[in-house]
Amino acid sequence: MRVVHKVQDDIKLLELSLSDDKQKLFARIEPREKYHEATLEDLIKEICVASRSDLLEKDVVKDIVEELRCGKGCDSRRVAQGRLPSDGRDGKIVWLARRFCPGKHISEEREFSDFFTLGLFENIEVGAEIARIYKPASGEAGVDAQGNEIASKAGKPVAVRWDRSVELRNDPQHENYTSVVAAVSGYIHDEGTAISVRDTLVVPGNLDWNFGHIDFVGNVKIGGDVQKGFHIKTRGSIDIKGAALGENVLSSQGSISIRGYHLGAESPPLVAKGDYSVAIASGVVANVGGNIYVEREARDCSLSAGISVFASKAAIVGGNVWCVRGLEAKTLGNEAGVTTIVEIKNELEVTKEYRVLAASIKKHEAAVAALELHIGPYLKNRRRVPLLKKEFKLKISSLLDKYDSVVNSLTKLRDQERQMRESKPTQSDAVITVSGVAHAGVSLTSGEVRLDIKEEMKGPISFRRPDHQSEWIIEGANLKKG
């Protein structure tokens, strides 16, 4: 400690010392001959030479005076104390939406969670407020025991980089924070010092239990495979560098590209409003609004393209293909004669509405066939029904009523289908081109006209859709000899 004030008179010897941190002032007092004349006012006046009255420990000073009047001194008593500064609060970000933080998306607290529904990020729409940046506070200055001001440290502003994917907005009604608003649709990508809203979600490896299902407003890129049973639904496009290994829901309002193998299933189908590209497809059911591109092979698939199918270096083996403007393939079918069907449809027939209608017609046809089996001979000879016993008569009558209702509904559905077909006729310029071989077992259909290939036909060969003709137009056919 350092002595900052010393005084001696007939009443006392007073020595004031300041602590090393300058926050405390201590008094040492020795009584003199006239110690009984000591007063509180006099002692306060002497202490205030080195300090301020508002910093004094007045109860302590009063006690010292009373002790001094009894001829007692003190060695070291605190008579004044300063006030430490209050540093300003740092600026902070308050998030209003869930972020994706690379490398941190699996935490210990989620060790036993359902990895299919992790919810690692939140879909963000344009214009959504995603965060608020609160400004730093200035803090409050302090004083030492002598009354000298001690400056406070100002709070630090938020040190984050924002790019053009967000907009910072100030609101006069809320001056203490700045709103962060998404300028694009996507997800919040947080790398610590750099934050953005990205319209493309990138999974660097496989899509598996480490990440879970994806339902995203933008584009999705998978660096590896999509493991069995994992789903991707997007408003943008889907790009899979590896394979899709089965039982996957793949749905996109853009295009879907699978650079490896795609193992499909009857349900659920792949759905894309844009194109579908794949290297090898097996058992895939695909409903595509644009083109379908097959690099090497499509086996036992059901492919529906709103425009065309391009497989100029690939084989289409088994299954069926629907297309509007035509198909290019190296090979159709195989030497074993597996049934491979290519159908030229109109723009309406490959739509979801038409497929729903067609499925409804098939259900009604199946119901009619089942009812005919149950009703038996009473269907054609209804006059025998009143002669039946009561319970059996009621049962047959009920079945006949149901049969008539289903047949009536089926007639309406078929009329609706016919009107759809007439409203959008099949493309007259559609063509099926085979550069290699069209094997026996391949069937080509356009409307009511069908061509069944009975013998192998070597390419290059083209099949043109019949336009008001009863047969397909075949150009460049070379039948296999022998």
Secondary structure in CASP SS format (residue, H / E / C, confidence):
PFRMAT SS
TARGET T0000
AUTHOR 0000-0000-0000
METHOD secondary structure of the structure
MODEL  1
M C 1.00
R E 1.00
V E 1.00
V E 1.00
H E 1.00
K E 1.00
V E 1.00
Q E 1.00
D C 1.00
D C 1.00
I C 1.00
K E 1.00
L E 1.00
L E 1.00
E E 1.00
L E 1.00
S E 1.00
L E 1.00
S C 1.00
D C 1.00
D C 1.00
K C 1.00
Q C 1.00
K E 1.00
L E 1.00
F E 1.00
A E 1.00
R E 1.00
I E 1.00
E E 1.00
P E 1.00
R C 1.00
E C 1.00
K C 1.00
Y H 1.00
H H 1.00
E H 1.00
A C 1.00
T C 1.00
L H 1.00
E H 1.00
D H 1.00
L H 1.00
I H 1.00
K H 1.00
E H 1.00
I H 1.00
C C 1.00
V C 1.00
A C 1.00
S C 1.00
R C 1.00
S H 1.00
D H 1.00
L H 1.00
L E 1.00
E C 1.00
K H 1.00
D H 1.00
V H 1.00
V H 1.00
K H 1.00
D H 1.00
I H 1.00
V H 1.00
E H 1.00
E H 1.00
L H 1.00
R H 1.00
C C 1.00
G C 1.00
K C 1.00
G C 1.00
C E 1.00
D E 1.00
S E 1.00
R E 1.00
R E 1.00
V E 1.00
A E 1.00
Q E 1.00
G C 1.00
R E 1.00
L C 1.00
P C 1.00
S E 1.00
D E 1.00
G C 1.00
R C 1.00
D C 1.00
G C 1.00
K E 1.00
I E 1.00
V E 1.00
W E 1.00
L C 1.00
A C 1.00
R C 1.00
R E 1.00
F E 1.00
C C 1.00
P C 1.00
G C 1.00
K C 1.00
H C 1.00
I C 1.00
S C 1.00
E H 1.00
E H 1.00
R H 1.00
E C 1.00
F C 1.00
S C 1.00
D C 1.00
F H 1.00
F H 1.00
T H 1.00
L C 1.00
G C 1.00
L C 1.00
F C 1.00
E C 1.00
N C 1.00
I E 1.00
E C 1.00
V C 1.00
G C 1.00
A C 1.00
E E 1.00
I E 1.00
A E 1.00
R E 1.00
I E 1.00
Y E 1.00
K C 1.00
P C 1.00
A C 1.00
S C 1.00
G E 1.00
E E 1.00
A C 1.00
G E 1.00
V E 1.00
D C 1.00
A C 1.00
Q C 1.00
G C 1.00
N C 1.00
E E 1.00
I E 1.00
A C 1.00
S C 1.00
K C 1.00
A C 1.00
G C 1.00
K C 1.00
P C 1.00
V C 1.00
A C 1.00
V C 1.00
R E 1.00
W E 1.00
D C 1.00
R C 1.00
S C 1.00
V E 1.00
E E 1.00
L E 1.00
R E 1.00
N E 1.00
D E 1.00
P C 1.00
Q C 1.00
H E 1.00
E E 1.00
N E 1.00
Y E 1.00
T E 1.00
S E 1.00
V E 1.00
V E 1.00
A E 1.00
A C 1.00
V C 1.00
S C 1.00
G E 1.00
Y E 1.00
I E 1.00
H E 1.00
D E 1.00
E C 1.00
G C 1.00
T C 1.00
A E 1.00
I E 1.00
S E 1.00
V E 1.00
R E 1.00
D C 1.00
T E 1.00
L E 1.00
V E 1.00
V E 1.00
P C 1.00
G C 1.00
N C 1.00
L E 1.00
D C 1.00
W C 1.00
N C 1.00
F C 1.00
G C 1.00
H C 1.00
I E 1.00
D E 1.00
F E 1.00
V C 1.00
G C 1.00
N E 1.00
V E 1.00
K E 1.00
I E 1.00
G C 1.00
G C 1.00
D C 1.00
V E 1.00
Q C 1.00
K C 1.00
G C 1.00
F C 1.00
H C 1.00
I E 1.00
K E 1.00
T E 1.00
R C 1.00
G C 1.00
S C 1.00
I E 1.00
D E 1.00
I E 1.00
K C 1.00
G C 1.00
A C 1.00
A E 1.00
L C 1.00
G C 1.00
E C 1.00
N C 1.00
V C 1.00
L E 1.00
S E 1.00
S E 1.00
Q C 1.00
G C 1.00
S C 1.00
I E 1.00
S E 1.00
I E 1.00
R E 1.00
G E 1.00
Y E 1.00
H E 1.00
L E 1.00
G C 1.00
A C 1.00
E C 1.00
S C 1.00
P C 1.00
P C 1.00
L E 1.00
V E 1.00
A E 1.00
K C 1.00
G C 1.00
D C 1.00
Y E 1.00
S E 1.00
V E 1.00
A E 1.00
I E 1.00
A E 1.00
S E 1.00
G C 1.00
V C 1.00
V E 1.00
A E 1.00
N E 1.00
V E 1.00
G C 1.00
G C 1.00
N C 1.00
I E 1.00
Y E 1.00
V E 1.00
E E 1.00
R E 1.00
E E 1.00
A E 1.00
R E 1.00
D E 1.00
C E 1.00
S E 1.00
L E 1.00
S E 1.00
A E 1.00
G C 1.00
I C 1.00
S E 1.00
V E 1.00
F E 1.00
A E 1.00
S E 1.00
K E 1.00
A E 1.00
A E 1.00
I E 1.00
V E 1.00
G E 1.00
G E 1.00
N E 1.00
V E 1.00
W E 1.00
C E 1.00
V C 1.00
R C 1.00
G E 1.00
L E 1.00
E E 1.00
A E 1.00
K E 1.00
T E 1.00
L E 1.00
G C 1.00
N C 1.00
E C 1.00
A C 1.00
G C 1.00
V C 1.00
T C 1.00
T E 1.00
I E 1.00
V E 1.00
E E 1.00
I E 1.00
K C 1.00
N C 1.00
E C 1.00
L C 1.00
E C 1.00
V C 1.00
T C 1.00
K H 1.00
E H 1.00
Y H 1.00
R H 1.00
V H 1.00
L H 1.00
A H 1.00
A H 1.00
S H 1.00
I H 1.00
K H 1.00
K H 1.00
H H 1.00
E H 1.00
A H 1.00
A H 1.00
V H 1.00
A H 1.00
A H 1.00
L H 1.00
E H 1.00
L H 1.00
H H 1.00
I H 1.00
G H 1.00
P H 1.00
Y H 1.00
L H 1.00
K C 1.00
N C 1.00
R H 1.00
R H 1.00
R H 1.00
V H 1.00
P H 1.00
L H 1.00
L C 1.00
K C 1.00
K H 1.00
E H 1.00
F H 1.00
K H 1.00
L H 1.00
K H 1.00
I H 1.00
S H 1.00
S H 1.00
L H 1.00
L H 1.00
D H 1.00
K H 1.00
Y H 1.00
D H 1.00
S H 1.00
V H 1.00
V H 1.00
N H 1.00
S H 1.00
L H 1.00
T H 1.00
K H 1.00
L H 1.00
R H 1.00
D H 1.00
Q H 1.00
E H 1.00
R H 1.00
Q H 1.00
M H 1.00
R H 1.00
E H 1.00
S H 1.00
K C 1.00
P C 1.00
T C 1.00
Q C 1.00
S C 1.00
D C 1.00
A C 1.00
V E 1.00
I E 1.00
T E 1.00
V E 1.00
S E 1.00
G E 1.00
V E 1.00
A E 1.00
H C 1.00
A C 1.00
G C 1.00
V E 1.00
S E 1.00
L E 1.00
T E 1.00
S E 1.00
G C 1.00
E C 1.00
V E 1.00
R E 1.00
L E 1.00
D E 1.00
I C 1.00
K C 1.00
E C 1.00
E C 1.00
M E 1.00
K E 1.00
G C 1.00
P C 1.00
I E 1.00
S E 1.00
F E 1.00
R E 1.00
R C 1.00
P C 1.00
D C 1.00
H C 1.00
Q C 1.00
S C 1.00
E C 1.00
W C 1.00
I E 1.00
I E 1.00
E E 1.00
G C 1.00
A C 1.00
N E 1.00
L E 1.00
K C 1.00
K C 1.00
G C 1.00
END
